[in-house]
Amino acid sequence: SETKCMKSEGASGGLVDWTVSDVVSYFTTAGFPEQAAAFRTQEIDGKSLLLMQRNDVLTGLSIRLGPALKIYERHVKVLQKTHFEDDDC
């Protein structure tokens, strides 16, 4: 099970170690370059990303509702879920 844990960490280390730039490039790569700028403006790093609630993404970042919902449902929520599942390792 150790290899599973290492694999899920990903190449760039755990989400907790992500810098603001890592978060920005993640969302840029995910297809949200405009919205990624909001994460930079708000200085959201990996630790902050882990703590974000749905409402933070929808209202706190000043991004349009459509993209904000996609970002939260498909990315933030998924990253958080993966992170907290890996914590048992």
Secondary structure, DSSP 8 states (H G I E B T S, - for coil): -HHHHHHHH-TT--GGG--HHHHHHHHHHTT-HHHHHHHHHTT--HHHHHH--HHIIIIIT---HHHHHHIIIIIIHHHHHHHHHHTT-
